[in-house]
Amino acid sequence: MMKITSQDRDFILFSRNIWIPEGARCCSGHLINNLLSKEAVDQIKPFSIRYQELSSSDVQLLLSKDQTLFENGKKRFSFDDLRDLNDDEYCLLTSLSRDNFNDFAQIISSSTIRPSCNRSIRTAVGIYLCKLRLDISNRLLACMFQIADKRTVSRIINSARQAIVKSFVPDNLGFGHVTREDVIGRHTTTIARELMCGGDSTDIAIIIIDGTYLYNQTSRNNEFRRTTFKLYKKRSLLKPMMIVTTTGYIVACIGPFMSDFNNSDAAIMKDILLRNTDHILSRLKELLEENNLIKQFSLWEIINHIEIIDVFPIMTQDDLANLTFGVFQLKRARSYAEERCSTTNLTSDVVYSVHRCKIIPNFIRSPTQSAHSNRVTYHPTIHFTDQAILAWWCDCFTGTRFLGCCSHIAAAIRFLSYQRWQTQQRHIPPGEYKNIATDSIQVSDFYDSSDDDDSQRYTLT
């Protein structure tokens, strides 16, 4: 049994002239979101006639509630009264069912939006959804919902939009709201897996990226009008970039972007990767930060590369070139590996130490001395399986580049996946140049001595 709310008791009093005392209960089957359904209200009949004493404050409260119900009754559409619109009307106006709208409004009510004299929270959400669903003017919305003018409607829509962006969007849109495993297991069709992966791989995420159109009115600002005019469509529009799965599930929506000839889909995608929009390229970094693996050195153990050589994927020169998107990083990679091993003969029994994560065993990092500074050491981090390199990150300036990888990451991957499996030694003359010159021994400056007979003027550091 559920207690009947004061809102239902007031509604039945003014609409049916039936007084329901406080504390009355009913079955939960007659309730929708803790309010009596329309069918349940119609079935209520008076049981007896009785006198009820009311104080002046009670009378004043009843008159205030009566005035509120009267004003709501004059409205052509009202989202405040759950019984005013049926399920089909909710779908027609907002594209949401009544239950979905109630849940959505409940989520938004927990944000910073507050009811005002012009609208409630439910009305603000309803007007915003009507604007999106019906694409009608603010003047017409003001007429439908009995609002003073179109400027008030504009402020209501802006308040609802800010509340939705703050309390609803982060949990339901963007790369952070869905896991890679969910995309693979729940949002990838069999046909897409057969076409893209041959049907064999079950650990590859497949997404579709395409731009769509949002038409807008011609702006009086000349620059904005030029950059939003689409010559192909002969209309002014903006282009949001949609990232969806093969089942149609929307993963992220980035933008909107301008629509002139400079903003093709390829140019927009390059911009997204370059700016690292929505942290597309920072997933490994976020995982490292969540587990405090960047600064916490105690979570890593130093091992020789021999301990992971059998579980690290084997790659060819072509595979490495595809990973680095060029040969510059591969040329630099050997120099870094030679410095780590203190030899130019990388096919011999060398010691190449790496740091393995104690929490995630298939995470390794290879501390690499900077080529330009003795004081700087970078920490290229690699996430791998025995079949492929899954992700990488480095704390150098280009460690989060949008195409390829930096030379520090390329050095570790090349040595572990390719160089260690080579048997023929290559003659590298530049590696022997350092033997031509002599490095002077490091000594300290003059120092004072209390022993006059001590003729030693320098000391080794």
Summary of the structure (lengths in Angstrom):
residues: 461
radius of gyration: 34.6
end to end distance: 86.5
largest distance: 123.8
contacts: 1186
relative contact order: 0.05
helix: 42%
strand: 14%
